[in-house]
Amino acid sequence: MDHRLRGRLRQRLAQERGYYRYPAGARTRFALAYPNTYFVGMSNLGIHILYELLNERSDTACERVFLPDRDEMPHYVRSETPMMSMETQTPLADFAIIGFAVSFEMDYFHVAEMLVHSRIRPFAAERTEHDPLVIAGGPCATFNPEPLAEMIDAFVIGEGEVILPALMDAYHEGVRAGEAREALLHRLAHVPGVYVPALYTPTYDLDGGLRTLAPAQDVPPRVARQWVEDLDSFPAHTVVVTDDTEFNFYLIETARGCGRHCRFCMAGYCFRRPRNRSLSVIESEVRDALAYGKKIGLMGAAISDYPEIDALCRSILGEGLSMSVASFRADSVTKGLVESLAASGLKTLTLAPEAGSARMRAVINKGIEEHHLFTAVDLGAAAHIPNFKLYIMVGLPFEEDADIDAIIDLTQRLRDYMDEKGCRGTLTLSVNPFVPKPFTPFQWMPAADKKRMDAVMKRLAQTLSRRKKIILHFESPKEARIQSVLARGDRRLAAPLVRAAMKRGAKDFGAEMRADGLSEERYLVPAWEEESYLPWDHLDMGFSKHYLWQENDRAQHLLSTPICFDGCQRCGVCKPVERMTV
């Protein structure tokens, strides 16, 4: 073990405020593992929420573990130093429970890497009574856990605030009863929202397609997503304060979920239904932030949709604090919000039309029209915000060449309008290939074709780079292809994923798949049918598969779906069903 690496963790810990550290032996040791670096992970609000939730229990000591920085990783490998916790520099393998928070498909490789380099058997079936229990949660784990299914003992399907307390209670009951690992996993499988993949057996058809996931006799045939009804019951703000983060803010969640029904968006379905926190609760958290003197970072699917956003902005500025936002919609942005952001030093206003043509925005049910974008430029210009940024998707279902032309046309006209309004800054386009996500209306659709995406991005670059003050950022079509495989994948991907992680990660994934006789095209190309068995069909998100298929059909016919409203029961999430909610 390299003691210099342990010293670097201690040094980083000394710069933090608000962490928990308990004496050894009195509590069950829980490693909250984020499969990316400290710099990235400490900007994830979910880590803060779960860290406090677990440490407030009298029986649990939760410590954080992160993937080492890129310059540190060779030293860990060379010295055979395992991943260690921030709080006590304890090796990952010495914890009773390891809980991975997984938000992005590309971090799957890091999950395997963290286990292997910590000398923990990467496959759940190979672990013994002496190994930690490995669980996972987060958006990716909720929507399609199967690519990680052979690596993880149990998944948290839904929102951790409502599931983890019950899971920990069941775990301690099993430990007190002296249950062996297998019996303990059976116990956990009966906790609402907990999926134990070893108790579900996959079968395949003659063509190698997944036919079903058959549950063991004594476990639920489907695992229902759990979610929090009253967000005010669970604080959601920065707990551990540090300057060494991607977003150096004091984070506060204003709302969860989105009722806009964008047909490509996993987040809009993952956290359905939309819920708001009370203004008074958020204002109290703002006052708590005064002690740290940090800018407030408001978190939510669309900050401008928060019904009391203007009042909240006035409260933040009235406390002498500045603010930033995660995102907002062009059709709901207010003059007050933009002025508050400008007063806080914002230099770039970010909008997400996702598509250049009205036709494509109808396909995806975005609900944003061109005049909303130009109005947002008006508001930004009036507030002296110099720069604008647009998020654009290409390769969407039913996209035509004319829709790419529309991206170019819209960008040029917005740039002209910025010049007309005296905005001397830049217009940045962030262009991302479409990735089909589980439990969305586009889950059946093929991934964006790489050759076409390369051609589209080349065309955008050649056309728009001629204009001054237009900047283009492209997500790699190759990386989007890997994301699509993992998003649509089944548990056969686990073995090649682990082997790839021990080499060059995503760069070797395709070759390792082929070594196991698996084709990337099987996961990328098929436009599945409604009745096709999908790798996530054993999970219940609260809405029916047929509802999603109807939305897919509405997309083809350019039909809009209205936003969520009180009393709506279209998708099924808000129907009174048996669910462990708080």
C-alpha positions in Angstrom: 0.0 0.0 0.0 1.2 3.4 -1.0 1.0 5.7 2.1 1.4 8.8 0.0 -2.0 8.0 -1.6 -3.5 7.7 1.8 -2.0 11.0 2.7 -3.5 12.7 -0.3 -7.0 11.5 0.8 -6.3 12.9 4.3 -5.2 16.2 2.8 -8.4 16.4 0.7 -10.5 15.5 3.7 -8.9 18.3 5.7 -10.2 20.8 3.2 -13.8 19.7 3.7 -16.5 20.8 6.0 -19.5 18.7 7.1 -18.3 15.1 6.8 -19.2 12.4 9.2 -16.6 10.1 10.9 -17.5 7.5 13.5 -15.2 5.3 15.6 -14.7 1.8 14.3 -16.8 -1.1 15.5 -20.0 0.5 16.6 -21.8 0.7 13.3 -22.2 -1.2 10.1 -19.6 0.2 7.6 -21.2 1.3 4.3 -19.0 2.5 1.4 -20.9 5.0 -0.8 -19.0 4.6 -4.0 -19.2 7.0 -6.9 -17.6 5.4 -10.1 -15.9 8.6 -11.1 -13.5 11.1 -9.6 -13.9 13.1 -6.5 -14.1 16.3 -8.6 -17.1 14.9 -10.5 -18.7 12.9 -7.7 -18.9 15.7 -5.2 -21.0 17.7 -7.6 -23.6 14.9 -7.6 -26.4 16.0 -5.2 -27.5 12.3 -4.8 -24.2 11.5 -3.1 -24.9 14.2 -0.5 -28.5 13.1 0.1 -27.6 9.4 0.6 -24.5 10.2 2.7 -26.5 12.2 5.2 -29.5 9.7 5.1 -27.3 6.8 6.0 -25.1 8.6 8.6 -28.2 9.8 10.5 -29.0 6.2 11.3 -27.8 4.9 14.6 -26.5 1.6 13.1 -24.6 2.8 10.0 -21.4 4.6 9.3 -21.3 5.7 5.7 -18.0 6.8 4.1 -17.3 8.0 0.5 -15.1 6.2 -2.1 -14.3 7.7 -5.5 -12.4 6.6 -8.5 -8.8 8.0 -8.2 -7.8 10.9 -10.4 -6.3 10.0 -13.7 -2.8 10.9 -12.6 -3.2 8.9 -9.4 -4.6 5.7 -10.9 -1.2 4.4 -12.2 0.2 4.7 -8.7 -2.7 2.7 -7.2 -2.2 -0.1 -9.8 1.6 -0.1 -9.5 1.6 -0.2 -5.7 -1.4 -2.6 -5.6 -3.1 -0.1 -3.3 -6.9 -0.7 -3.1 -9.5 2.1 -3.4 -9.9 3.7 0.0 -12.6 5.8 1.7 -12.3 9.5 2.2 -13.1 9.6 5.9 -10.8 6.9 7.4 -8.8 5.7 4.3 -10.3 2.2 4.8 -9.8 -0.2 1.9 -13.1 -0.8 -0.1 -13.0 -4.6 0.6 -13.2 -4.0 4.4 -16.7 -2.5 4.3 -19.7 -4.6 5.0 -21.7 -3.0 2.2 -20.6 -1.2 -1.0 -23.2 1.0 -2.6 -22.5 2.3 -6.1 -24.4 5.4 -7.3 -24.5 5.0 -11.1 -25.7 8.0 -13.2 -24.0 7.4 -16.6 -23.5 4.3 -18.7 -19.9 5.1 -19.4 -19.2 4.7 -15.6 -20.0 1.0 -15.8 -16.4 0.4 -16.7 -15.3 2.3 -13.6 -17.6 0.1 -11.4 -15.7 -3.0 -12.6 -12.3 -1.2 -12.3 -13.0 -0.1 -8.7 -14.0 -3.7 -7.6 -11.1 -5.4 -9.3 -8.4 -3.0 -8.1 -9.8 -3.3 -4.6 -9.4 -7.1 -4.8 -13.1 -7.7 -4.7 -14.4 -10.4 -7.0 -16.2 -8.6 -9.8 -18.9 -11.2 -10.3 -21.5 -11.6 -7.6 -21.7 -15.4 -8.0 -18.0 -15.7 -7.0 -18.2 -13.8 -3.8 -18.1 -15.5 -0.4 -19.5 -14.9 3.1 -16.3 -12.8 3.7 -16.9 -10.4 0.8 -18.9 -7.1 1.0 -22.4 -7.0 -0.2 -22.4 -4.9 -3.4 -25.5 -2.9 -4.2 -26.1 -0.2 -6.8 -28.7 2.5 -7.5 -29.2 5.7 -9.5 -30.9 6.5 -12.8 -29.0 3.9 -14.9 -29.4 1.2 -12.3 -33.1 1.9 -12.0 -34.0 1.8 -15.7 -31.8 -1.1 -16.9 -29.6 -2.8 -14.4 -28.9 -5.8 -16.6 -25.5 -4.9 -18.0 -24.3 -4.8 -14.4 -26.5 -7.7 -13.1 -23.7 -10.3 -12.8 -21.6 -7.8 -10.9 -24.1 -6.5 -8.4 -25.8 -8.4 -5.5 -28.8 -6.1 -5.3 -30.2 -3.0 -7.1 -32.2 -0.1 -5.7 -34.9 0.5 -8.2 -36.1 4.1 -7.7 -35.3 6.8 -5.2 -33.0 5.9 -2.4 -34.6 8.0 0.3 -37.5 5.6 0.5 -35.7 2.3 -0.3 -32.4 2.5 1.6 -33.9 2.7 5.1 -36.0 -0.4 4.5 -33.0 -2.2 2.9 -30.8 -1.4 5.8 -33.4 -2.5 8.3 -33.8 -5.8 6.4 -30.0 -6.2 6.2 -29.6 -5.8 10.0 -32.5 -8.2 10.7 -30.8 -10.8 8.6 -27.4 -10.3 10.2 -28.9 -10.6 13.7 -30.6 -13.8 12.6 -27.3 -15.2 11.5 -28.3 -15.6 7.9 -25.8 -16.6 5.3 -25.3 -14.6 2.1 -27.9 -16.4 0.0 -30.6 -16.2 2.7 -29.9 -12.5 3.2 -30.3 -11.8 -0.5 -33.6 -13.6 -0.4 -34.7 -11.3 2.5 -33.6 -8.2 0.6 -35.5 -9.3 -2.5 -38.7 -8.8 -0.6 -38.0 -5.2 0.2 -40.1 -3.1 -2.2 -37.9 -1.6 -4.8 -35.0 -4.0 -4.3 -34.0 -6.2 -7.3 -31.7 -9.2 -6.6 -30.6 -10.3 -10.1 -29.3 -13.8 -9.0 -32.9 -14.7 -8.3 -34.0 -14.0 -11.9 -32.9 -16.5 -14.6 -32.6 -15.3 -18.2 -33.7 -17.5 -21.1 -32.8 -16.9 -24.8 -34.4 -17.8 -28.1 -32.7 -19.7 -30.9 -31.5 -16.4 -32.4 -29.8 -15.4 -29.2 -32.4 -12.8 -28.3 -33.6 -12.4 -24.6 -36.9 -14.2 -24.2 -37.6 -13.7 -20.5 -36.2 -13.2 -17.0 -37.8 -15.9 -14.9 -38.1 -15.1 -11.2 -37.4 -17.7 -8.5 -40.6 -19.1 -6.9 -40.4 -17.0 -3.8 -39.6 -13.5 -5.2 -41.8 -10.9 -6.9 -42.2 -11.4 -10.6 -41.7 -7.7 -11.2 -39.9 -5.1 -9.1 -41.7 -1.8 -8.7 -39.9 1.5 -8.7 -40.3 3.4 -5.4 -40.4 7.1 -5.1 -40.9 9.9 -2.6 -44.2 11.7 -2.7 -43.4 14.5 -0.2 -40.0 16.0 -1.0 -40.2 18.3 2.0 -39.7 15.2 4.2 -36.2 14.7 2.8 -33.7 17.6 2.7 -31.7 17.7 -0.6 -28.8 20.1 -0.3 -25.0 20.0 -0.1 -23.8 18.2 3.0 -20.0 18.1 2.6 -18.7 21.4 1.5 -15.5 21.6 -0.6 -14.1 23.8 -3.3 -12.7 20.9 -5.3 -15.8 20.1 -7.4 -16.9 20.5 -10.9 -19.7 22.8 -9.8 -18.4 24.8 -6.9 -21.8 25.7 -5.5 -24.0 25.0 -2.5 -26.5 22.7 -4.2 -30.2 22.8 -3.4 -32.9 20.7 -5.1 -36.1 22.7 -6.0 -38.1 19.9 -7.6 -37.8 16.4 -8.9 -39.3 14.9 -12.0 -40.6 16.5 -15.1 -44.0 16.5 -16.6 -43.1 17.7 -20.1 -43.2 14.2 -21.7 -40.1 14.7 -24.0 -40.1 11.3 -25.7 -36.3 10.7 -25.7 -35.7 11.7 -22.1 -35.0 9.1 -19.5 -35.0 11.6 -16.6 -38.5 12.7 -17.4 -39.7 9.2 -16.9 -37.2 8.0 -14.2 -38.4 10.6 -11.7 -42.0 10.8 -12.7 -44.2 12.2 -11.3 -43.1 15.9 -11.1 -42.9 17.2 -7.5 -42.0 20.6 -6.1 -40.4 21.5 -2.7 -42.1 24.2 -0.7 -40.7 27.7 -1.1 -40.3 28.0 2.7 -38.2 24.8 2.9 -35.9 25.9 0.1 -35.5 29.4 1.7 -34.5 27.7 5.0 -31.8 25.8 3.1 -30.7 29.0 1.5 -30.2 30.5 5.0 -28.2 27.5 6.0 -25.9 28.1 3.1 -25.0 31.6 4.4 -22.4 30.0 6.7 -20.4 28.8 3.7 -20.6 31.9 1.5 -21.0 29.9 -1.7 -23.1 30.6 -4.8 -26.4 28.7 -4.7 -26.8 26.0 -7.3 -30.5 25.3 -7.9 -31.1 21.7 -9.1 -34.1 20.4 -10.9 -35.2 19.0 -14.3 -36.2 22.5 -15.4 -35.7 25.3 -12.9 -37.9 27.7 -14.8 -40.8 25.4 -14.3 -40.7 25.8 -10.5 -43.9 27.8 -9.8 -42.3 30.2 -7.3 -39.0 30.7 -9.1 -39.1 34.5 -9.1 -39.8 34.7 -5.4 -37.0 32.2 -4.7 -34.6 34.3 -6.8 -35.5 37.4 -4.8 -34.9 35.5 -1.5 -31.5 34.3 -2.6 -30.3 37.7 -3.8 -31.9 39.3 -0.7 -29.7 37.1 1.5 -26.7 38.6 -0.3 -26.0 35.3 -2.2 -25.6 34.7 -5.9 -27.1 31.8 -7.8 -26.8 29.5 -10.8 -29.2 26.9 -12.3 -28.9 23.5 -13.7 -31.2 24.0 -16.6 -34.4 25.9 -17.7 -36.8 25.8 -20.5 -37.1 28.6 -23.1 -40.9 28.6 -22.9 -41.0 29.2 -19.1 -38.0 31.4 -18.5 -38.9 34.6 -16.7 -37.5 38.1 -16.8 -36.9 37.9 -13.0 -35.0 34.6 -13.3 -32.7 35.9 -16.1 -32.1 39.2 -14.2 -31.2 37.3 -11.1 -28.8 35.1 -13.0 -27.2 38.1 -14.6 -26.9 39.8 -11.2 -25.1 36.6 -10.0 -22.5 36.9 -12.7 -23.9 34.5 -15.3 -22.2 34.9 -18.7 -23.9 32.2 -20.7 -27.6 31.4 -21.1 -28.2 27.8 -21.9 -31.3 26.6 -23.9 -32.2 23.1 -25.0 -34.4 23.1 -28.1 -32.9 19.7 -29.0 -34.0 20.1 -32.6 -33.8 22.8 -35.3 -37.2 22.2 -37.0 -40.7 22.5 -35.7 -41.4 19.0 -37.1 -38.7 17.3 -35.1 -39.7 19.2 -32.0 -43.2 17.8 -32.5 -41.7 14.3 -32.9 -39.9 14.5 -29.5 -42.8 16.5 -27.9 -40.4 19.3 -26.8 -43.1 21.9 -26.7 -40.7 24.8 -27.6 -41.3 27.0 -30.5 -38.8 29.4 -32.3 -40.3 32.5 -30.7 -39.5 31.1 -27.3 -35.8 31.0 -28.2 -35.8 34.5 -29.6 -37.6 35.8 -26.5 -34.9 34.1 -24.4 -32.3 36.0 -26.4 -34.3 39.2 -25.8 -34.3 38.6 -22.1 -30.6 37.7 -22.0 -29.6 40.7 -24.1 -31.6 43.0 -21.9 -29.8 41.6 -18.8 -26.4 42.0 -20.6 -25.7 38.3 -20.8 -23.3 38.0 -23.7 -23.2 34.3 -24.5 -25.8 31.7 -25.4 -25.6 27.9 -25.7 -28.0 25.4 -27.4 -28.3 21.7 -26.8 -29.1 19.9 -30.0 -29.7 16.2 -30.7 -29.1 14.5 -34.0 -30.0 11.0 -35.2 -33.4 11.2 -33.6 -36.2 8.8 -34.7 -37.9 10.0 -38.0 -35.2 12.6 -38.6 -34.8 13.8 -42.2 -32.1 15.7 -44.0 -34.3 18.8 -44.0 -34.2 18.7 -40.2 -30.4 19.0 -40.3 -30.8 22.0 -42.6 -33.1 23.5 -40.0 -30.4 23.3 -37.3 -28.1 25.3 -39.6 -30.8 27.8 -40.4 -31.9 28.3 -36.8 -28.4 28.7 -35.6 -27.6 31.3 -38.2 -30.7 33.3 -37.5 -30.2 33.2 -33.7 -26.6 34.4 -34.3 -27.9 37.3 -36.5 -30.5 38.1 -33.8 -27.8 38.2 -31.1 -25.8 40.7 -33.2 -29.0 42.7 -33.8 -29.5 42.9 -30.0 -25.9 43.8 -29.3 -24.8 40.4 -27.8 -21.1 40.4 -28.5 -20.4 37.0 -27.1 -20.6 33.5 -28.6 -23.3 31.1 -29.6 -22.3 27.6 -28.8 -23.9 24.4 -30.1 -23.5 21.2 -28.1 -24.5 18.5 -30.6 -25.2 15.0 -29.2 -26.2 11.8 -31.1 -29.5 10.2 -30.0 -29.2 7.3 -27.5 -32.3 5.2 -27.1 -33.1 4.9 -23.4 -35.2 2.3 -21.5 -38.7 3.2 -20.4 -39.1 6.0 -22.9 -41.3 6.1 -26.0 -38.1 5.7 -28.1 -36.9 2.6 -26.3 -37.8 0.5 -29.3 -35.9 2.7 -31.8 -32.5 1.9 -33.2 -29.5 4.0 -32.1 -28.2 6.8 -34.2 -26.2 5.4 -37.1 -22.5 6.3 -36.7 -21.7 6.9 -40.4 -24.6 9.2 -40.7 -23.7 11.0 -37.5 -20.1 11.5 -38.7 -21.5 13.0 -42.0 -24.0 15.2 -40.1 -21.4 16.6 -37.8 -19.0 17.2 -40.7 -21.7 19.1 -42.5 -22.5 21.2 -39.4 -18.9 22.0 -38.8 -18.2 22.9 -42.5 -21.3 25.2 -42.7 -21.3 26.9 -39.3 -17.6 27.2 -38.7 -17.6 29.9 -41.4 -19.5 32.2 -39.1 -17.6 34.1 -36.4 -18.7 33.6 -32.8 -20.3 30.3 -33.5 -18.7 27.4 -31.5 -19.4 23.8 -32.1 -19.0 21.0 -29.5 -19.7 17.4 -30.7 -20.2 14.3 -28.5 -18.3 11.4 -30.1 -20.6 9.2 -32.2 -18.4 6.3 -31.2 -19.0 6.9 -27.5 -22.7 7.4 -28.2 -22.7 4.0 -29.8 -21.2 2.4 -26.7 -23.8 4.2 -24.5 -26.6 2.8 -26.7 -25.3 -0.8 -26.3 -25.1 -0.4 -22.6 -28.5 1.3 -22.3 -30.2 -1.5 -24.3 -28.0 -4.3 -23.0 -28.6 -7.5 -21.1 -26.5 -9.3 -18.6 -24.4 -11.1 -21.2 -22.5 -7.8 -21.4 -21.0 -8.1 -17.9 -18.1 -10.4 -18.7 -16.8 -8.4 -21.7 -17.4 -5.2 -19.7 -15.1 -6.4 -16.9 -12.4 -7.6 -19.2 -12.5 -4.3 -21.2 -12.3 -2.3 -17.9 -9.0 -4.1 -17.1 -7.6 -2.9 -20.5 -8.6 0.4 -22.1 -12.2 0.5 -21.0 -14.7 1.5 -23.6 -12.1 1.3 -26.4 -11.8 -2.5 -26.0 -15.5 -3.2 -25.2 -16.5 -4.0 -28.8 -13.6 -6.5 -29.2 -14.4 -8.2 -25.9 -18.1 -8.5 -26.9 -17.1 -10.2 -30.2 -14.8 -12.5 -28.2 -18.0 -13.8 -26.5 -19.9 -14.1 -29.7 -21.9 -10.9 -29.1 -22.7 -8.5 -31.8 -22.9 -4.7 -31.1 -25.5 -4.5 -33.9 -27.9 -6.7 -32.0 -28.2 -4.0 -29.4 -28.0 -1.0 -31.7 -29.9 -1.6 -34.9 -33.1 -3.5 -34.1 -36.3 -1.5 -34.1 -38.0 -3.7 -31.6 -41.8 -4.5 -31.7 -44.2 -3.6 -29.0 -44.5 -7.3 -27.9 -40.6 -7.8 -27.9 -39.3 -8.8 -24.5 -36.9 -6.1 -23.4 -34.1 -6.5 -20.8 -35.9 -4.3 -18.4 -39.5 -5.7 -18.7 -39.2 -7.3 -15.3 -39.2 -3.8 -13.7 -42.3 -1.7 -13.1 -42.0 2.1 -13.4 -45.6 2.7 -12.8 -46.6 3.3 -16.4 -47.5 0.6 -18.9 -45.5 -0.5 -21.9 -48.5 0.1 -24.1 -48.6 3.7 -22.9 -45.0 4.2 -24.1 -45.9 2.5 -27.4 -48.8 4.9 -27.9 -46.4 7.8 -27.3 -44.1 6.3 -30.0 -47.0 6.2 -32.4 -47.9 9.8 -31.5 -44.4 10.8 -32.3 -44.7 9.4 -35.8 -47.8 11.3 -36.4 -46.4 14.6 -34.9 -49.1 14.6 -32.2 -48.4 16.5 -29.0 -48.9 15.2 -25.5 -49.9 17.8 -22.9 -47.8 18.3 -19.7 -48.7 16.6 -16.5 -51.5 18.2 -14.4 -53.3 17.5 -11.1 -55.7 14.6 -11.5 -54.1 13.3 -14.7 -53.9 9.4 -14.9 -52.7 9.0 -18.5 -49.4 7.2 -17.9 -50.5 5.4 -14.7 -47.8 6.6 -12.3 -50.3 8.7 -10.3 -52.9 6.0 -10.0 -53.3 4.7 -6.5 -51.3 1.5 -6.5 -49.5 -0.5 -3.8 -46.2 1.3 -3.5 -43.8 2.1 -0.7 -44.0 5.9 -0.8 -43.4 8.5 1.9 
